[in-house]
Amino acid sequence: MIIVLLVVALTGCAARGGTTAGDDDEGTRGGAGSAASVPKTDFGTLKNVCGPGEAKPSGAQGVTDTEIKVGVFTDQGFSKKPEMVDAAKVFTEWCNAAGGINGRKLVPVTRDAKLMEVRQRMTEACKSDFAVVGGSAGLDGQGVETRLECVLPEFPAQSSQVRARGADLQVMANGASVGYNDYAGFYRWLVNEKHPSSKGDIGIIAGDSPVTKIMVSQHTETVAGVGGKVTYTGLYPVRGVPDWTPFAQAMKDKKVKGLVFLGSLDHLAKLLQSLTSIGHKLDWVDTTNNAYGPQFVKLAGAALGSQTSYADLSGMHPLEKAADNPATQQVLDMFGQYAPDAEVNLPVLRSFSAWLLFAKSARACGELTRACVLENAQKETAWTAGGLRAPLDLSNPASPPKCWNAVQATPDGWKPADFGANEGAYRCDDVEHEYTGDYPPPAKLEDVGKSMADLD
């Protein structure tokens, strides 16, 4: 769920992650590791993810005897957020140093959609890339039919729009959950356990974009499905507003106690400050996990002392507990070696999950073909990305998530919330919410006159 706003990255699909409020903190940047501490070919519990080998000849587009060319989608030109590009750089440099995919080096090609140029970048990827891996675009639905027309497989870090999320020739390493809301367990905990007095007074504020408008409907019905009631909905221009006081006052007038925010972290920080200034204290705020990182803590500042703010990490192990989880720590170590000045956040972790799935699936192919890689990825029924996250069944895009976890923002940084974990860092086998609303289905090959027989 989750993506910069205007981008669903801003709405919750793209999240920002981190461990403390400090910009120079080693937990959010790559300085925690050293070259000696990074395994050569293994990642977490995954063995020989990358390594040398005798690659068989392949006639697939984007593949030579020595290289595999893959596209990496990003909205960096619009959002100024480089996480997908950073993750691609770090993973591929590590993988290539280990020997690549059976001796072939991974060559990532940045496809910067700049929010509104998804179709153009997908057309370019169709002409030269073997697959698109480890990236995201907020308006990804604009490129899905183009991708299917050229029969291009996709392994995204996250997906935003309903036509793109769970579409054919796509395996989402962090779960597609088509037809289900990832936040059901989180909302049930908020309105029934943690803050039960808020259940009848919940508000939703979102950026006015095609992505977030559908999300407003989906979150509204999910809140109702777990026993809550949305009594206020507000839409704001996606580029923000100069003064958030009118929105804060409207929530105060409506006596809103719980808030679901679908937008960018800097806008939310200003809204929380406005709420604090007019003396309206919320019981809870769902920041959507794009706020999970040091930047939000810095921007929101003292307001976090009164406006209790959470983020649902949807089963990704929290960065602030990296020392307890070898796979998470390995990501920090790898950034320490290959990109020491880059921030490690939730989009980075999601991107790593996608890269790991692609690499593992490609390495298992004798002859490297798109069909082989896709088939191997779809066999994963308990994918954890080597321990980065709670298990997911990737064999069925409609499989609902089984586990979730939450963190809380404080003026001193993020910390794990007391959400009732029952399996390590996660709460599993909790409530599910299947959508009852009429939402567009994911795109299919047949929509563009293609079939699986067209996949090489």
CORGIHU-V62581 format. One record per backbone hydrogen bond with DSSP energy under -0.5 kcal/mol. CO is the residue of the C=O (numbers start at 1). NH is the residue of the N-H. If there is no record, write none. Layout:
CO:NH  CO:NH
//
This chain:
2:12  2:14  3:9  3:10  3:11  4:7  4:9  4:10  4:11  8:12  8:13  8:14  9:4  10:5  10:263  13:15  15:347  22:25  25:28  25:29  26:32  28:344  29:32  30:33  34:37  34:38  35:38  37:39  41:49  41:50  43:46  45:47  46:43  51:102  51:103  53:55  60:63  62:69  66:105  67:64  68:70  68:107  69:130  69:131  70:109  71:133  72:111  73:136  74:113  74:114  75:78  75:79  76:80  80:82  82:86  83:87  84:88  85:89  86:90  87:91  88:92  89:93  90:94  91:95  92:96  93:97  94:98  95:99  95:100  96:99  98:52  99:103  100:51  100:102  101:104  102:55  104:101  105:68  106:108  107:70  108:110  109:72  110:112  111:74  111:113  113:117  114:116  117:121  118:122  119:123  120:124  121:125  122:126  123:127  124:127  124:128  125:128  125:129  131:71  132:155  135:157  135:158  137:140  139:142  140:143  140:144  143:147  144:148  145:149  146:150  147:152  148:151  151:153  153:132  154:171  155:134  156:173  161:164  161:165  163:443  164:166  164:167  167:170  169:154  171:173  172:175  177:180  179:435  180:182  181:184  183:187  184:188  185:189  186:190  187:191  188:192  188:193  189:193  189:194  190:195  195:198  196:199  198:201  199:229  201:257  201:258  202:231  202:232  203:260  204:234  205:262  206:236  207:209  209:213  210:214  211:215  212:216  213:217  214:218  215:219  216:220  217:221  218:222  219:223  220:224  221:225  222:226  223:226  223:228  224:227  229:202  229:231  232:204  234:206  236:208  237:240  244:248  245:249  246:250  247:251  248:252  249:253  250:254  251:256  252:255  257:283  257:284  258:203  259:261  259:286  260:205  260:262  261:263  262:207  264:268  265:269  266:270  267:271  268:272  269:273  270:274  271:275  272:276  273:277  274:278  275:280  276:279  279:281  280:282  282:308  284:259  285:287  285:310  286:261  288:291  289:16  289:292  291:293  292:346  293:297  294:298  295:299  296:300  297:301  300:303  301:304  302:305  303:306  303:307  306:308  308:285  309:409  310:287  311:313  311:407  313:316  315:390  318:321  319:322  321:324  322:325  322:329  325:329  326:330  327:331  328:332  329:333  330:334  331:335  332:33  332:336  333:337  334:338  335:339  339:342  340:30  342:30  343:345  345:349  346:350  347:351  348:352  349:353  350:354  351:355  352:356  353:357  354:358  355:359  356:360  357:361  358:362  359:363  360:364  362:365  366:56  366:368  367:369  369:373  370:374  371:375  372:376  373:377  374:378  376:379  377:380  379:381  380:394  380:395  383:392  384:387  384:388  384:389  385:388  386:45  388:317  392:383  392:394  393:396  396:399  397:178  402:429  402:430  404:427  405:313  405:314  406:417  407:311  408:415  409:309  410:413  412:21  413:410  415:408  417:419  423:426  426:422  426:423  426:428  427:404  433:181  437:439  443:168  444:447  445:448  445:450  446:449  451:454  452:455
//
